[in-house]
Amino acid sequence: MTTEPGMLFYAGYFTSDELKRESGAQFGRYRGFCCETNRYPNGPNIQGSLGSLT
């Protein structure tokens, strides 16, 4: 649950295939994702939108 109106989605496109965990499991491209909630980055330029700074 969040109070922020926007979300950024990271798909792991630039994650290196050479990275490995301590257990030996390999990281790599598209092996994970992240959803980061925030305000709209362009909010100050959109009428009626919440600003990006509070």
C-alpha positions as CSV (number, residue, x, y, z in Angstrom):
1,M,0.0,0.0,0.0
2,T,1.3,3.5,-0.8
3,T,0.1,7.1,-0.8
4,E,2.2,8.0,-3.8
5,P,0.4,8.2,-7.2
6,G,3.1,7.0,-9.5
7,M,5.3,3.9,-9.9
8,L,8.6,3.2,-11.6
9,F,9.3,-0.3,-12.9
10,Y,12.8,-1.6,-13.1
11,A,13.3,-4.8,-15.1
12,G,17.0,-5.6,-14.6
13,Y,17.9,-5.0,-18.3
14,F,21.4,-3.8,-17.3
15,T,22.2,-6.4,-14.7
16,S,25.4,-8.2,-15.6
17,D,25.3,-11.9,-16.3
18,E,28.7,-12.1,-14.5
19,L,27.3,-11.2,-11.1
20,K,26.8,-14.1,-8.6
21,R,25.4,-14.4,-5.1
22,E,27.4,-15.8,-2.2
23,S,25.6,-19.2,-2.7
24,G,26.9,-19.3,-6.3
25,A,23.4,-18.5,-7.8
26,Q,23.8,-16.3,-10.9
27,F,22.2,-13.0,-11.3
28,G,21.6,-11.8,-14.8
29,R,19.5,-9.8,-17.2
30,Y,15.8,-9.9,-16.3
31,R,16.3,-12.1,-13.3
32,G,14.4,-9.7,-11.0
33,F,12.3,-6.6,-11.0
34,C,11.6,-3.7,-8.7
35,C,8.5,-1.5,-8.3
36,E,9.3,1.9,-6.7
37,T,6.5,4.2,-5.8
38,N,6.9,7.9,-6.0
39,R,5.3,11.1,-7.3
40,Y,5.2,11.9,-11.0
41,P,8.7,13.2,-12.1
42,N,7.0,15.6,-14.5
43,G,4.3,16.6,-11.9
44,P,5.3,20.3,-11.7
45,N,4.6,20.6,-15.5
46,I,1.2,18.9,-15.4
47,Q,-1.8,21.1,-14.4
48,G,-3.6,19.6,-11.4
49,S,-0.9,17.0,-10.7
50,L,0.9,16.6,-7.4
51,G,4.3,18.2,-7.5
52,S,7.4,16.1,-7.2
53,L,8.5,18.1,-4.1
54,T,6.6,18.3,-0.9
